[in-house]
Each structure stands twice: as structure tokens, then as C-alpha cells.
């Protein structure tokens, strides 16, 4: 059996009879022991094992809002029947067989879907004096059977020597699982996650508890299950437990920084720097950025210098260079740029020595493009980059292949005047860059290399409002741009506008489809797409497009007014009235609202005060 291509699922364990282990009921053990084993087996390079969270149902098959509980393990047929593609699946079930003061006895069954009736069974005794070590050993045994290697380096952060901390952790896992929006029973989100913190209070080194708390808060925050204030209070309580897992501490600090909780972020990152031995490079980088942003450049520089020696990532040279440029210390700045570029080159030549991210250039090339443009615009010969900068950049054109880095490299070469190399780098990268803003910037630089006065010509075409000689000149220019740079949505959308002026709705529709494919976040493109669908008689597609525009900007009165007009023309009068009411409520003086009200007539106009 090809186990590496197999789906593997844990079932909740069976409880032949109810029992309690301290404050932990056997129902929680039955659900969360397999959950912990699943976490251990997924701690390597890929996640191949899933946990089935099974809800209870009544006799009519309706969910009751509670967990399903089992008195006995499923058979081979019962287990595989519940899984997708059973012939290519493995089901793992278990049962709590006995409990004494010192030992918890489990039975486990591994059901192989590829061979009818094949099940491997064994007993496992858990030492209640050190349960996490026993369960981790069980996970390793399962890993050997399933062909899954669990990295040894992760073992310590996933274990705790304190049994009480471990049982609190399992209760935290159960609480986190109950925050699923599909779980019907009412739960207190804050209280559900507090067992993770209790585990940390008992054993601050129990990194897995902090990691799972972070994941649960992140998900509950994004799902609006936890209010922001509640989430932040949980983070504060976790920090008061003095956690020692520097990687998880760093992750929380970066998360808080991304949510503009800078004071809390700094506190977490400072802990990561203090407890890490050595500190995670990300903690040194992120804390340095927070400090630099508030003017503490000396501390920031010291952190980044430490990181250069500990980690050697080009990003740290980038930050040091940026700091030196801000202080007008150009010799220092160019020294750091050159050292960073050489490090990128070294990493690209010997990626196996630098880990998984060796093929990425980081932020140095992006920062360098910004610095080059600013310095060359000033035309101050004292501050121009050394010739070595251009030479290393040209060498990197043969080594850098990641689209985002290649685009930044092309921008740098463009600014330095190495036209052909810049064209090649930009053409090769633009189609594959996912960030639309970065892609647009690449299109702008490539356009400047291919067309004289590109920015001015493009601006002139956007001003065309009527058919005539200017429209034809604009058509010729935009067609050339769209042919040379197929990702330049601005040119494509303007071609759609010119087609609308000619009332060539089918052609305009094709242009706006291309434009919205390239920029899915522009409301005006979807509004025009909706108009073109309407003119082509494609009413349902017109509705879909205008609703996309509303999703992007739900408080745009003009879009709501256009939506009302479209609904009216499709015969949905009640819906149209609701839509124009919303538009009028948002911005009654909006030109589109007024125009649509005039079209719809007196019946749709809102009553004046006193009417």
C-alpha cells in the first residue's frame, strides 16, 4: 500500500464506561487524546493526518449541538464507510480500557482501507505521572506504522513533565474545538480557552499550549467569536504566565504588531528575545522595526547587528542600510547594501546551507529600488551607488527566479539604466507576481522602458471622453501597451471605455473581463462590467458583477443606486426600492443617486419632511 498518498483520519476514542481523571472527564480524554496524537503526527513538513470532530444527532438525524460519544470502537467496515475515498484511506480508532491511580490503558486499531478487513491492533499503557511523554511515544509508534517521521527537535516544546499541565491542555483543546461556528451548544469563548493559560501557569515551557492558544484566539478573532477586547485580555493573561517558547511568543508578537497593538507586541517580542537561546531571528527583526518606528534607532541597530551574526539573513542588512540612509550615512548604507546583496548571491549558489527560504531575496531588493529612485532623482554625485551594486545586481539576474524578487531586481536595474536586463527581468516576473500592487508597479516600470513618455501618454488617454482623433490616438497607444504588457489592466480598462464610447458592448465586455481578472479589488471595473453585461442582454451576469462591486465597497452610494436601476430594469421593483433607499441613506446628494432617482421617477423618490 502506498501510505505516503493515503488519507489518514482519527476517530474519537470509545468510552465503554464513564470515568474521571481528576477534573478531566473520560469524554474529553476520548476526544482529545487522538487530537494530541494528530498534532504530533502533523508536526513534520506536511500535514497528512486529520481529526474527525463528530457531532451528535437525534433519531431524526438533526444535530443536537453536542459531541458524539461512543461506547465501542467502530469495525473496519463502519470506520471506512464514513471516510471519503475509503480505499485510499486509513482510519485510526481507539478505546479507553482502564484507569488506575498510575496507569491509563488504551486500545488502538488501525484500519487499512486498501485491504478489506485489514486492521492492526495493540494496547498502550499511559504513565499518569508523565502522560505527555507516554502519548508522544505512542505518536512515534503510530508514525513508524504509518511511515510518518516526527522531528526530534519538536519533541521538547510539545511535551510537559507536569501531568496537571497536560490535562489542562487537553481541556483547552476541547474548548477550542467547541468554538467552531457549527457547534450549536452555547459556549463561553473566553472560559473555553483559559485551560491553555492554566497549563502555561503550571509549566511556562509548555510551548504547544501557547501555540494552540494563539491559533484558537487568531481563528476566533477572525470569526468574530471573540471580541477584540476579550482576545487581548487572553493574550495579556498568557504573557503574565511568563511563557518560554520563544517561537510561539514571537508569532504572537508579530500578530499583535500587524493589528497595531504595538505596546503589547513590543512586550511579547521583548520576552522572545530574552528567553530565546538564541533568540528567533524574526523576534529580533520585528522588535527592531517597532523600536525604529518610534525613534529608538540605537536599540534597533543593536538588535539587527546581533541578528546578522546569529542568522545572516539579507533582511537584516536591508534594515541596517535603511537606517543608515535615513541618517544620511551613505558610506555605511552602501556597505550594508553590498553585504546584503552578496549574501543573497551566496544563498542562491548554496541553498542547501541556508534552509527553506534560501531562494528568497527578502526585502533588500525592494528597499534598494526605493533608495535608488530617491537618490538618483537628486542627482547628487557624492551619494551615488558604487559600481559594485550594479555588477552584483547583474550577476543576480542569473540566480534569482522567484517572481517577486525578480520584479524588484528588474526595477532596480531599470532605475540604474541597464535597459535590456531590466526588460528581461520584468517580462519574466510580472505574469507570475501575485500581489496586484507590486505587479502594477512592475508594469509601470516596464512601460517606461518600452514607450517614450509612458506615464504622460497613459494619463492623456485616461482623459479622453469623446470619439475623434484623440480617441483614435489613444486606441493605438493603449492597444500597443496591452499587447506588450498584457497585465497592464489600466490600459485594458481604458480600451473597454473607448469601446463603450463606440457602443461596441461585446468588445467592451471582453476588455472589462480581462481587467477584473487582473484587479479583483476595483469596484469601478465591476460597475463597468455590469453595464456591459446589461447592454449585451446578460442580466444575471450584470447582477453578479454589480454585487461584486458592492462587496468591495459596501458603503458606496453610487453603486447601490446603479444596483437599484438594474433591479428596476429587470422587473424587481421591491428590491430596487430597497436598494435606492439604502443609496439615499448613505449619500443623498451623490450625483449617481440623483441621476437614478430621476430615471426611476416620482414613485421611487423618498418623501420629503412634512409629506
Secondary structure, DSSP 8 states (H G I E B T S, - for coil): --GGG-EEEE---EESS--EETTEEHHHHHHHHHHHHHHHHTSSSS--EEE---EEE-TTS-EEEEE---SS---HHHHHHTSTTGGGEEEEEEEEEEE-SSEEEEEEEEEETTSTT-EEEEEEEEETTSHHHHHHHHHHHHHHHHT----GGGHHHH--S-HHHHHHHHHHHHHHHTT-TT--S---HHHHHHHHHHHHHH-TT-HHHHHHHHHHHHHHHHTTSS-HHHHHHHHHHHHHT----HHHHHHHHHHHHHTT-HHHHHHHHHHHHHH-TT--HHHHHHHHHHHHHTT-HHHHHHHHHHHHHHT--HHHHHHHHHHHHHTT-HHHHHHHHHHHHHHHHHHHH-GGGT-GGGG--TTHHHHHHHHHHHHHHHT-GGG---HHHHHHHHHHTTT---HHHHHHHHHHHHHHT-HHHHHHHHHHHHTT---HHHHHHHHHHHHHHHSTTHHHHHHHHHT--SSSHHHHHHHHHHHHHHHH-TT-HHHHHHHHHHHHHTT-HHHHHHHHHHHHHH-TT-HHHHHHHHHHHHHTT-HHHHHHHHHHHHHH-TT-HHHHHHHHHHHHHTT-HHHHHHHHHHHHHH-TT-HHHHHHHHHH-GGGS---TT-
